[in-house]
């Protein structure tokens, strides 16, 4: 009777919600993977252009040394930009 109909409607609504949630999760997962790939590609391009030594005599340098070089390079860029703004 009526209880069976209500039960079937509730089951149908639950299936629709599940399908929608599954599609949303899949789209979200794909967009996250695309962003990760773009960030990796950008990082690879950035590594090639920053002139920071990441290896020495075949051994990779610790992250703090790489970070220190990047910080020094950023400070140098800031000082050069200030000089250009102030005196040029």
N, C-alpha and C positions, 0 to 999 in steps of 0.2 A: 503494500500500500504506500501510503504517504511517507512512512519512515524509510522505506527502501529508496524512494525517489530522492529524499533529502540526503541519504547516505551516498547515493550515486553522484549527486551534484557536488557534495563535499569532496568526494574522491576525485572527480573531474577537475575541480578547482585546485586541489592539491597537486595533481599531475601538471596542470598548466603552470602553477607557481614553480614547481621543480624544473620544468623545461626552461622557463624564463631564467631562473637562477643559474642553471647550467650554462646557458648561452652567455649570460653576463659574465660568469666566471671565466669562460673560455676566451671571450673578447678581452677581458682584463688581463689574463695571462699572456695573450699574444701581444698586447700593447706594452706590457712590462718587458717582455723579451725584446721587442723592437727598441725600446729605450735603452736597455742594457747593451745591445749591439751597437747602437749609435754612440753611447758613451765610451765603449771599448775602442771603436774606430777613432773617435776624437782623441782619446788618450794615446793611442798609437801615433797619431799625427803629431800630437803635442810632444811626445817623447822624442820624436825625430828632430824637432825644431828647437828644443830648449837648450841644447849644448851642455847638458848635464851628464857627467860621467856616472853611469850606472854599473859599470864593470871596470875592474882593474886587474890586469894580468890574468884574464879569464875567470876571475872570481867576481860574483855580484856583490856590490857594496851594500852595507846595511841601510835600511830605510832612513834612519836618522841622518846619515851622511848625505843621502840624496835630498832629503828635506832641507838640510842646512844649505846645500848648494842652491836649491830653488829659492829659499828665503833670501840668500845673498843676492841672487839675480833679481828678485822682485824689488829689493831695497835699492839696488843699483838703478833699476828702471825708474823707480819713484824719484830718486835724486836727479837723474838726468831729465825727467819730465819737469821737475821744479826749476831746474836751471834754465831749461828752454822757456818756461813760462815767465820767469823773473827777468832774465837778461837778454832774451832774443826778441 
